[in-house]
Amino acid sequence: MHSPPSDSSGGSNDLLVEIIETLETCGLEDDAYQLHDYVDVEALEQLVASSDEDIAVQFTVEGIQLTVTGDGVKIIDPEGGYEKDQ
C-alpha cells in the first residue's frame, strides 16, 4: 500500500489504520487487496468530518462490507443485517 503524503491530515491516517485493522479482524491480509481500489480514504474522512448530521458510508472490500461513520468503522453482518462493533 502507498504511504499517505507527509502533509496529509492525521485523521485520514487514523481512519486508514482503523479500516485496515477492521479488515484484518475478518482474516483479510493487507497484501490481499489495494484499498485505494475500493475507497478514497482522504475523501471519506473529509465527508464524514464535514457533515453536520450523522452520516454513514458503506463499501465492500474483498466481500467484507464496512460502514464508516463519525464513530468509526463497523462490519456489516450479512446474516442479520445489523452492524457489529469492532
C-alpha positions as CSV (number, residue, x, y, z in Angstrom):
1,M,0.0,0.0,0.0
2,H,1.1,3.6,-0.6
3,S,2.0,5.7,2.3
4,P,0.0,8.9,2.6
5,P,1.8,12.1,1.8
6,S,3.6,13.7,4.8
7,D,1.3,16.8,4.6
8,S,-1.9,14.7,4.9
9,S,-4.1,15.0,8.0
10,G,-3.6,12.7,10.9
11,G,-7.3,12.0,10.8
12,S,-7.3,10.2,7.4
13,N,-4.2,8.3,8.5
14,D,-6.1,7.2,11.7
15,L,-9.1,6.2,9.5
16,L,-6.8,4.2,7.2
17,V,-5.4,2.3,10.1
18,E,-8.8,1.7,11.5
19,I,-10.1,0.3,8.2
20,I,-7.1,-2.0,7.8
21,E,-7.3,-3.3,11.3
22,T,-11.1,-4.0,10.9
23,L,-10.4,-5.9,7.7
24,E,-7.6,-7.8,9.5
25,T,-10.1,-8.9,12.2
26,C,-12.0,-10.6,9.4
27,G,-8.9,-12.5,8.3
28,L,-8.1,-10.4,5.3
29,E,-4.4,-9.9,4.9
30,D,-3.2,-6.4,3.9
31,D,-1.4,-7.7,0.8
32,A,-4.6,-9.3,-0.5
33,Y,-6.1,-6.0,-1.7
34,Q,-5.3,-2.4,-2.7
35,L,-7.5,-0.3,-0.5
36,H,-7.4,2.7,-2.9
37,D,-9.2,0.4,-5.5
38,Y,-12.2,0.4,-3.2
39,V,-12.3,3.8,-1.4
40,D,-10.5,7.2,-1.3
41,V,-9.8,7.3,2.4
42,E,-8.9,11.0,2.5
43,A,-12.2,11.9,0.7
44,L,-14.1,9.6,3.0
45,E,-12.6,11.3,6.1
46,Q,-13.4,14.7,4.8
47,L,-17.0,13.7,4.0
48,V,-17.6,12.2,7.4
49,A,-15.9,15.0,9.3
50,S,-17.7,17.8,7.3
51,S,-21.2,16.5,7.9
52,D,-23.4,18.4,10.4
53,E,-25.6,15.3,10.7
54,D,-24.9,11.6,11.2
55,I,-23.6,10.1,8.0
56,A,-22.8,6.5,7.1
57,V,-20.8,5.5,4.1
58,Q,-20.9,1.8,3.1
59,F,-18.4,0.0,0.9
60,T,-17.2,-3.6,0.3
61,V,-13.6,-4.8,0.3
62,E,-13.0,-8.3,-1.0
63,G,-16.5,-9.3,0.1
64,I,-16.4,-7.7,3.5
65,Q,-19.0,-5.0,3.9
66,L,-18.0,-2.0,6.0
67,T,-19.7,1.1,7.3
68,V,-17.8,4.3,8.2
69,T,-19.4,6.9,10.5
70,G,-18.2,9.6,12.7
71,D,-18.0,6.9,15.4
72,G,-15.6,4.7,13.4
73,V,-15.6,1.6,11.2
74,K,-18.0,-1.2,11.6
75,I,-18.5,-4.5,9.9
76,I,-22.0,-5.1,8.4
77,D,-23.3,-8.5,9.4
78,P,-24.6,-10.1,6.2
79,E,-26.6,-12.6,8.2
80,G,-28.7,-10.3,10.4
81,G,-28.3,-7.0,8.6
82,Y,-27.0,-5.2,11.6
83,E,-23.7,-3.6,12.2
84,K,-21.2,-5.2,14.6
85,D,-18.7,-3.0,16.5
86,Q,-15.1,-4.0,16.2
